[in-house]
């Protein structure tokens, strides 16, 4: 059953966060970047910074904190949450095998 896997729930949470950000409810990207340690760390690295933020839209923004994110940010967010779910599922499987034996 897929709904009992951490991979499923982490993927669903990631999709909801990405959808929330895309629809404009997270205009300061607190959920999208703040809850993701990978995005939070690479957002300050120069080559990745331009992949994540759309600095052309910053000229039109009223507040400097409301810079839109680009599509690769959503892909990185989903991939990191999916991989985190896979790692948790693998650890649960390894621990349950050791407990059974």
C-alpha positions in Angstrom: 0.0 0.0 0.0 1.7 3.2 -1.1 0.1 5.4 1.5 2.0 3.6 4.2 5.3 4.6 2.8 7.3 7.7 3.8 8.2 8.3 0.1 4.5 8.8 -0.7 3.8 11.2 2.1 7.0 13.2 1.5 6.1 13.5 -2.2 2.5 14.6 -1.4 3.8 17.2 1.1 6.3 18.5 -1.4 3.7 18.7 -4.1 1.4 20.7 -1.8 4.2 23.1 -0.8 5.2 23.6 -4.5 1.5 24.2 -5.4 1.1 26.6 -2.6 4.2 28.5 -3.7 3.1 28.5 -7.4 -0.3 29.8 -6.6 1.2 32.8 -4.8 0.3 31.9 -1.2 4.0 31.7 -0.2 5.2 34.9 -1.9 8.3 35.1 0.4 9.1 31.4 -0.3 9.3 30.6 3.4 7.8 27.1 3.0 9.5 26.3 -0.3 13.0 27.2 0.7 12.9 27.4 4.5 11.6 23.8 5.0 14.1 22.3 2.5 17.7 22.2 3.9 19.1 21.5 0.4 17.4 24.5 -1.2 18.2 26.7 1.8 21.9 25.9 1.5 22.3 26.3 -2.3 20.3 29.4 -2.5 23.3 31.3 -1.3 25.7 29.7 -3.7 26.2 31.8 -6.8 25.7 29.4 -9.8 22.6 27.8 -8.3 21.1 31.1 -7.1 20.2 32.1 -10.7 18.6 28.7 -11.3 16.3 29.2 -8.3 15.3 32.8 -8.3 13.9 34.9 -11.2 15.9 38.1 -10.7 14.2 39.7 -13.7 10.9 39.7 -11.8 12.6 41.4 -8.8 12.6 44.7 -10.8 8.8 44.6 -10.8 8.4 43.5 -7.2 7.3 45.9 -4.6 9.2 44.2 -1.8 12.7 42.7 -2.3 11.7 39.6 -0.4 9.0 38.7 -3.0 11.3 37.4 -5.7 9.6 34.6 -7.7 11.2 31.2 -8.0 11.9 29.4 -11.2 10.8 25.9 -12.2 14.1 24.2 -11.3 13.5 25.2 -7.6 10.3 23.1 -7.7 12.1 20.1 -9.2 14.9 20.3 -6.6 12.4 20.6 -3.8 10.4 17.6 -5.0 13.5 15.5 -5.7 15.0 16.2 -2.3 11.7 15.3 -0.5 11.3 12.2 -2.6 14.9 11.0 -1.8 14.4 11.8 1.9 11.3 9.5 1.8 13.3 6.8 0.1 16.0 6.9 2.7 13.5 6.8 5.5 11.8 3.8 3.9 15.1 2.0 3.4 16.1 2.6 7.0 12.7 1.3 8.3 13.1 -1.8 6.1 16.6 -2.4 7.4 15.6 -1.9 11.0 12.6 -4.1 10.7 14.6 -6.9 9.2 17.1 -6.7 12.1 14.4 -6.8 14.7 12.7 -9.8 13.1 15.9 -11.8 13.0 
